[in-house]
Amino acid sequence: MSTFHNKLVMKIPQHPVRVNVELLVTECLGRPLRLEGSMAGWQQLYWDNQLVAQKAASAQQSNQHSHHFELRSGETTLHCQLELELNWQPFSIDYQLLINDQLVLSDSRDTKDIEQQTPVVTPVIKPKFSLVGMGSLALKLFKSAKAIKVLFAGASLAAYSWLFSIEFALALIACLVIHEYGHIRAMKYFKMPTKGIYLIPFVGGLALSDSKINTRWQDVVISIMGPTFGMFLSVAALLAYWVTDLPFFAALASLNALLNLFNLLPILPLDGGHILKSISFSFNSVVGIVLCALGAAAGVYLSYTFNLSLLAIMLLIGSVEILFEWKARHQSHLLPLDKYGQIFSTIWYFATVAILLAIIFSVASSGDPILSLPLKILGS
């Protein structure tokens, strides 16, 4: 079988490269057979990186798919057939490979397989200019040197101490480290190699990994675990304040809640932007995105009702950004959330926001002008 060359009986026209999910990578005649697809219905089958079969998007989609292609070497011709049963939500794929009507391979895949695979083709991500992105790029140039972490941490401590006080700087850095540690724990859960936490003066922190995510669920979990760990810190600080009556713990709880609430705003590249984008982009119908828009509108209304003007404006901006990008959802290489994932992610997101807001309101109720500052910022 290894004598077969990359010579095709039927020449398939090469269309512009699309960014699809790598649904299947297996072996056929000693060479890699790769299937890419999208929720829109596009499917492209590659044998040894040559396009051998494809299907265009269709309004009438079926779970059953069949790809036929032929391979030959000299006078020998093999008729190959890949039979699929593909479900997107929840994701599963059962496939059979037949050569000259003889079954040679039968297997299945699910979301876990997609999460753990390393893409054969590096995903094409359209670059967008941002200060955070430039900062991340600069970090990648220096991350091989372990001393850079200490240097950035020292610079952050000095910067925040100069602006405020050494006590405030230490508390702020603790908030940032715990937030970023939440991202690191999520990356490790998905068995992604991590490069650790970097503190950037006047910017915040970054948790870096060398691996690319393959699913929307990974994006949600990694993004929301930072604010979730931050929420745990605020809850612990609030409990300490109730026990000791020390204003320091109340200030820590409120400040940390504000920082993590800011990160949950639905604006890219903040954590909230990644979360809501993954949820909304997983809907495969207009009804889904309409429901997402109605939820965002309800959030804006409640923010104005409770005099959280800044939060309402940010929610509105983030929602419009997501709506504009929704049309390009099928061009992503990320496997979408299933319906249970969409519901669970939405509940997790809004529950975290509600708890952080409750902490800010609880601390502000003491009447202390300093402790009320985070609430005043939200109402500005």
Buried (B, 14 or more C-beta within 10 A) or exposed (E): EEEBEEEBEEEBEEEEEBBBBBBBBBEBBEBEBBBBBBBBBBBBBBBBEBBBBBBEEEEEBEEEBEBBBBBBBEEEEBBBBBBBBBEBBEBBBBBBBBBEEEEBBEEEBEBEBBBEBEBEBEBEEEEEEEEBEEBBEEBEEEBEEEEBBEBBBEBBBEBBBEEEEEEBBEBBBBBBBBBBBBBBBBBEEBEBEBBBBBBBBEBBBBBBBEEBBBBBBBBBBBBBBBBBBBBBBBBBBBEBBEEEEEBEBBBBBBBBBBBBBBBBBBBBEBBBBBBBBBBBBBBBEEEBBEBBBEBBEEBBEBBBEBEBEBBBBBBBEBBEBBBEBBEEBBBBBBBBBBEEBBEBBBEBBBEBBEBBBBBBBBBBEBEEEEBBBBBEBBBE
